[in-house]
Amino acid sequence: MIPIEHILLLSALLFTIGVLGVMLRRNVIIMFMSIELMLNAVNLSFATFARGMDSMTGVVFIFFIIVVAAAEAVVGLSIILSIFRTSKTLDIDEFNLLKW
Amino acid sequence: MSQIWLVPAFPLLGFILNGFLGKRFGTRFVTFVGPLAIALAFAQSLVLFFQMLEVEGNVLHEHLYTWIVSGNFEAGINFQVDQLSSLYLLVITGVGFLIHVYSVGYMDGESGYYRFFAYLNLFVFFMLLLVLGDSFLLMFVGWEGVGLCSYLLIGYYLEKDSAAEAAKKAFLFNRVGDFGVLSAVLLIFLAFGSIEFATVNAEAATRLDYGGSLVTAITLLLFLGATGKSAQIPLFVWLPDAMEGPTPVSALIHAATMVTAGLYMVARLSHLFVLAPFTMNVIAVVGATTALLAATIAITQTDIKRVLAYSTVSQLGYMFLAMGVGAFGAGVFHVMTHAFFKALLFLGSGSVILAIHHEQDMRKMGALSNKLPITYVTMLLGTLAISGIPFFSGFFSKDEILWKAFSSSYGGPWLWGVGFLTAGMTAFYMFRMIYLTFHGESRVDSHVAKHVRESPFTITIPLMILAVLAVLGGFFGVPHVFHLIPNGIEVFFHDFFAEIPGGHGTVSTEWTLMILSVMFALLAWFVASRLYHSGFKIASALRSKWEWAYQLSLNKWYVDEIYDALIIQPGRLLSTHLLWRLFDQNVIDRSVNTTGIVARMVGNTIRPFQNGLTQNYALIFTLGTFLILWYVM
């Protein structure tokens, strides 16, 4: 039996990697994957708590998050595809038209 | 059922049809609808007149709609036909119809023909509301409505600056009067708890003290309103300028109907007015002064319509003189005869103006009697009527007023003297106008002179009908001294108006005064014929001797200039320096600008954060989350 602390630590680690990925990487696809990473880090901690507290509530949340993440992936990838078609680049710093 | 509502409904329908469809359906449609609406209203007025005579108490009342209910205050759209309003109805729709027919000829070919008839119909509608309403509220709606139509019709020639100025002037002067009416209505509501004429007239004597300050204030404020609408001192200066409108408008609004609204109000509330002897004296003195002042101005004017305009002011002064001495019936009688002969004179002058290609200056007229025979004869009859030549309509009504001014307990020799003097001057300036326009040698421009011909029948027929009325209209009110037929006006208005106590004078005095005034009018006619039978030559010799008096009269006693110096210029200075430069620019503009500046400063400070770099946002978002977490834990 792996102790809960270890799994939670892994979850926090994954989440931090995700946050840093979003903040530091310039490639939109990588940023997008980092977001997915954060979502799944959260999923992991939900699953851990669900098992530790012997309750199904956390599992239900996981299903919701997976569904929302799938929908988000569809929309996000479409946006990425269309901005790539217009600008031929995936560098996030090039997409800075919406400003003062 | 009496169906009173039909009377104003026809002109309103005419207005809607002409105003909204007239442009699309063209001139023939407008020509058909405009006069027909008024003719139908006239027919219904006649029916109502006879119904009213048969009804017990001589009042027809009709409740249409409850408009406002608030606490114990209730105001409805109720129509009422009694002796006074039925007489006004007949004059408004009857003379109004003739003037509509006349307008068909006069306005022929003008652009905006449909607009003219739409406004004219609307005017008649509001005027009918004014005289049909059974309370102050409905009367006030009509009162404002006729003011609006007057404004629109004075400014009918949109491209003329002077017309726009005159329209504004008329409107503003009327607003001063409206303030008086509105304040008076509020006071009346406070005193009576009701604004219905019937209640006010019936309870005036019990609720208000005779000569008390409240009743004096109410009546003075009402009279202020009347001076605005009916062009009396101090608010008379708008009426002569109103002649910028087309001539039928001058005839209908500024001679026959709207300007008598003030008199209507005073006559309607006679039971209230007699409680305030001070106000009655003010009315009599203001009326007499206005009559004299306007007559002195009319003597030297050269614009034919302005002569008639000042004559109207003067005659309205006469009517107020009658009201002021308690001769309400005589005043209303003069309203009626004046409507006939003044409408006739205005329409006649319009016929002349049309014949010589829109020239109004009498210095460019003369010798037109052969070329415009119908216009000449009808105008001469109108002049005889207004001058008080015996057995024409003006003679009876004017003489009744002069007699009451002399014999009433509110009157006196002074008021009679002013009226007498005015009567002579009236005869003088009217015959001056006739001689300058129709006699002597022609001063008409030679190009124009060749084309002068009599106006079409749509113009001459109304002239002839009005001439008949101007000649015979006086027989409704033959004074008692003649012992021929009973005084129709007195029988008609039996017990309608408030009576004032006393009065003195004998039959022989009445005869003497009557003969005196007739002699004076004939003398004035004679003098006018000597002075003006061949143009201005003789008169200008006389003029050089009395240059100062001539200038005073020609420049209208400098009343416009005095108002300009006393009211307009100070008002302009106040507005410029205090209201505009100080308050508007320094307070309002500055506070608005400061709001803008603050918003812009804040914006400039925060703006760099929105730099379009997604990761910047992500960084701030994350830091914010950490901050919240740190705070929560």
Interface residues (C-beta under 8 A of the other chain):
Chain A: V19 V22 M23 L24 R26 I92 D93 F95 N96 L97 L98 K99 W100
Chain B: R607 P608 Q610 N611 G612 L613 T614 Q615 A618 L619 T622
